[in-house]
Amino acid sequence: MRFLPETRRRIARLASTFVVGALVAVAVPRPLSAARSARPGETEVGAAIATLKADPNLAAERKRHILQWAGSSTARPAPAAGWMHWIADLFAWIAEAPRALLWVAAAFLTGLLAWYIVRLRVGGAGAFGPQSVPPTHVQDLDIRPESLPDDIGGAAFALWNRCEARAALALLYRGLLSRLAHAHGIPIRHSTTEGDCLALAAPHLRGDRTAYVSRVVSVWRCAVYGGHDPTSDEVRGLCEGFGAALDPAPDRQAAGARA
């Protein structure tokens, strides 16, 4: 079928008008009333909320199933709470303990010091104890009775006359320590110094014996530490008075012989 040119132009004009109208209908938004009618109502909103609450993954509380022995109590306290309470009590005690421990330690040390002083000063001949043995050496000096001559004073003065002043004074001091430890039971130790010797001997000897010990110690100190040798008269007096000052009393000797 053939159309006339004028007819074809009319058909083209109508087709373009239809296309433009369709495009305008699609592009223009719907009326406001239609948009409002598309909003959900209160009933739909309530139904949606109920659906969300029923979802177990979105609920505020959850139910758990735990296996227990038959007859066991479900109201059992949590063990962690007990441990936490015990730890809190422990730290509270530690916070208060240092003061009490300090007083206990001070009382213990005071008692120990008092016991040591009493044993050292007032123990007398029994300060060594029944099974204790006096030392064989004080510092580097041999104080064994068998290492000393019987007449210590005479042997020391003989050394002095041979111009062996240091050997003579060392023999007097060794003899002094040996007699104090072995004959008088004074607690001489390996570390006893000259000052300790005087302090230990004073409570257990008579005044004249204590004075002799002080003279020997003084002469020994001056010679060894000060480099001042005594005079011959001083050495003679010390050597001659050694036996009378340091030999044990007759009753002690008799008791030792009976033992």
Summary of the structure (lengths in Angstrom):
residues: 259
radius of gyration: 57.1
end to end distance: 166.0
largest distance: 175.4
contacts: 568
relative contact order: 0.06
helix: 68%
strand: 2%
